Structure formats: structure tokens, C-alpha cells
Amino acid sequence: MIEQLLKYQDVDAGLRKIEIALSGSEARKKAVSAKKYLESVDETVNGLDVKAAELAHIYEKLQQESKVLADQREEFIGALEHAEDENALNYLAKKADELYNKVKTLTQETARVSEAMQAVYKEYAGIRNNIKNAQAQYAENGKIYNELKASKQDERTAIETELKGLEKNVEPSLMERYKAKRALKIFPILYEVRENVCGACNMELPKSVLAQLKNGEVIECDQCGRLLYLKK
């Protein structure tokens, strides 16, 4: 039974080689990278939308406050022109100066908010450009990857067909254990025990495990997770 699974693994190595070639291709890596960016960009844009709305609200409020204060100052200046009492003149002049300073402060704050809004718009523009580049990268490399994948399809189909034939000669429970390891990207999966150590990671095996192996059992290595057997 072990010999049959070893034959299966030898043929499966060809399939694993194709999988590595596809998953490790530069075209796939670039396409995946572009796709991840495109999938994540919505969150960034939504954040910018919220920020832009907040800044626009603050900017509008500052503009309104500045106008109110500017109008009030104009009223005090107008009153100054007709005031004759010295105390009244001093009071009106003081109020006009206070309003001037408030308007000046609001104007500076408005300028800072305006700069922040421009930074958001600039970031928007950068994202639009990045999206365009990512879409182009995804389309171009996705096409290259699909062509590479198609070029391997006949070979892959032939190997998978052969594996189905070999699987019939392997004990179902053992085959199930093999496939479980295969799904975890472990390969090779089946190793021979040599000189009482795991053939994959060289971990020394306990006597109890060696006894099981001598009885023909297939054991999982506690360290590397490979399936171990003892050649008779």
C-alpha cells in the first residue's frame, strides 16, 4: 500500500511543480497586489469623504462668523464717525479693534482649513491616479497569468487523470490523510524513516513510534507533520 502511495506522490510532484510555477509567477503577484489595493481603496475614499465633509462644514461656519464680525465692525466704525463724546469714542474704537482681531483670527483659521481641504483634494487626485494604474496592472497581469495558466492546463489535466487512476490502489483512509496534508501545502508528504529519525526534519523518533512503524503503520511526525513509514 505504501508503494502505491509513493507512486501517487511521485506523479503528484508534477502537479505541485505546476502549482508553484503559477502561484510564484510575477504576473500573478502583480495582479493579486493590484486587486488587494482596489478592494481596500473604498475604505480610504470613504474616510476622505468624511474628512472633506467635516472640513467643508467648518470652512462654511468660519466664513459665516467672519462675515458677521466684519459687519459688526463696520457698524462700530460707522458709529465712530458720528460719536462726539470721548468715552463713546474710546468704547467704539476698542470694540472695533476687538472685532478686527477676531476677524483676523478667523481669517487665519479659515486659511488653515482651506489648506487642509486642498490637501484632501490632492489626496483624492493621487488615489484616482493610483486606481487607474492598479486597474491597468490588474488587467495586464491578469491576462498574462491566465495565458500562463491555460498553457499548463493540458499537462495538469493529464496528471490529474493519472492521479485518479492511482488513487484507486491506495487505502481510502491513508489517501484522506495524504490529501489533508496536501491541502496545507505540505510537500513532499510521505517520508521514509532512516536510522530512527524522520526523513524530512531529522527528529529522533521515540521507541513507541518506531514500534508502530515496524507494525506497518503510517505515523505523523510531531515536529514537521509529514507522514512517515518504515521500509520493510
SVG drawing of the C-alpha trace seen along z (x, -y; Angstrom):
<svg xmlns="http://www.w3.org/2000/svg" viewBox="-24 -116 45 122">
<polyline fill="none" stroke="black" stroke-width="0.4" points="0.0,0.0 2.9,-2.4 4.4,-1.7 1.2,-2.8 1.1,-6.0 4.7,-6.7 3.8,-6.3 0.9,-8.7 3.3,-11.2 5.8,-10.9 3.1,-11.8 1.7,-14.5 5.1,-16.1 4.4,-17.1 1.2,-18.8 2.9,-20.5 5.5,-21.9 2.8,-23.4 1.1,-25.0 4.3,-26.6 5.1,-27.9 1.6,-29.5 1.4,-30.9 5.0,-32.1 4.7,-33.9 5.3,-37.6 2.2,-38.2 0.0,-36.6 1.8,-38.5 1.3,-41.8 -2.4,-41.0 -3.1,-40.0 -1.3,-43.1 -3.4,-45.3 -6.6,-43.6 -5.9,-44.0 -5.4,-47.7 -8.6,-48.1 -10.5,-46.2 -9.1,-48.3 -9.3,-51.7 -13.0,-52.1 -12.3,-52.4 -9.7,-55.1 -12.1,-57.1 -14.9,-56.8 -12.5,-58.2 -11.6,-61.1 -15.3,-61.8 -16.0,-62.1 -12.9,-64.3 -13.8,-66.5 -17.4,-67.0 -16.2,-67.9 -13.7,-70.5 -16.3,-72.0 -18.7,-72.4 -16.0,-74.1 -15.0,-76.3 -18.6,-77.5 -19.1,-78.1 -15.9,-80.2 -16.9,-82.2 -20.3,-83.0 -18.8,-84.0 -16.2,-86.2 -18.9,-88.0 -21.0,-88.6 -18.0,-90.0 -16.9,-92.1 -20.4,-93.6 -20.4,-94.4 -17.1,-96.1 -18.3,-98.2 -21.2,-99.3 -18.9,-100.3 -16.6,-102.2 -19.7,-104.0 -20.7,-104.9 -17.3,-106.3 -17.8,-108.8 -20.8,-110.3 -19.7,-110.0 -18.7,-113.2 -18.4,-112.0 -14.8,-111.0 -15.9,-108.0 -18.1,-106.8 -15.3,-107.3 -12.9,-105.2 -15.6,-102.5 -16.4,-102.3 -12.7,-102.2 -12.0,-99.5 -14.9,-97.4 -13.8,-97.9 -10.2,-96.7 -11.6,-93.7 -13.7,-92.8 -10.8,-93.3 -8.6,-90.9 -11.4,-88.3 -11.9,-88.7 -8.1,-88.3 -8.0,-85.1 -11.0,-83.7 -9.3,-84.6 -6.1,-82.7 -8.2,-79.7 -10.1,-79.8 -6.8,-79.7 -5.6,-76.7 -8.9,-74.9 -8.6,-75.8 -5.1,-74.3 -6.4,-71.1 -9.2,-70.9 -6.6,-71.4 -4.6,-68.5 -7.7,-66.3 -8.4,-67.2 -4.7,-66.4 -5.0,-63.1 -8.2,-62.4 -6.3,-63.1 -3.5,-60.8 -6.0,-58.0 -7.7,-58.4 -4.3,-58.1 -3.4,-55.0 -6.8,-53.4 -6.2,-53.9 -2.7,-52.4 -3.9,-49.5 -6.7,-48.7 -4.3,-48.7 -1.8,-46.5 -4.6,-44.1 -5.9,-43.8 -2.4,-43.4 -1.0,-40.9 -4.3,-39.1 -4.2,-38.4 -0.6,-37.2 -1.4,-34.9 -4.5,-33.4 -2.4,-32.7 0.2,-31.0 -2.5,-29.0 -4.0,-28.0 -0.6,-26.9 -0.3,-24.4 -3.9,-23.1 -3.3,-20.1 -0.3,-19.0 -2.3,-19.5 -5.3,-17.6 -3.1,-14.6 -1.6,-14.5 -4.9,-14.8 -6.3,-11.9 -3.3,-9.7 -3.7,-10.6 -7.3,-9.5 -6.2,-6.1 -3.5,-5.7 -5.8,-6.8 -7.9,-3.6 -4.9,-1.5 -4.4,-3.4 -6.3,-2.7 -9.0,-5.4 -8.1,-6.4 -4.5,-6.8 -5.4,-8.7 -7.6,-11.0 -4.6,-11.7 -2.4,-12.5 -4.9,-14.9 -5.4,-16.7 -1.6,-17.4 -1.6,-18.3 -4.3,-20.9 -1.9,-22.5 0.7,-23.0 3.0,-20.4 5.1,-18.6 6.5,-16.0 4.2,-14.4 5.3,-10.9 8.9,-10.2 10.8,-7.1 12.2,-6.8 16.0,-6.4 18.1,-5.4 15.3,-6.1 14.8,-9.7 12.2,-11.5 13.4,-11.5 12.1,-15.1 13.2,-17.0 15.7,-14.5 13.8,-14.5 14.6,-11.4 11.6,-9.2 10.5,-7.6 10.7,-3.8 6.9,-3.6 6.5,-5.3 9.2,-3.1 7.2,0.0 4.1,-1.3 6.1,-1.9 7.5,1.7 3.9,2.9 3.4,1.3 1.6,-1.8 2.0,-5.3 2.7,-7.9 2.6,-11.6 5.8,-13.4 5.2,-15.5 7.6,-18.2 7.1,-18.6 3.7,-17.0 4.9,-14.7 3.6,-11.1 6.3,-8.6 6.7,-5.0 9.3,-2.3 10.6,-0.4 10.5,3.3"/>
</svg>
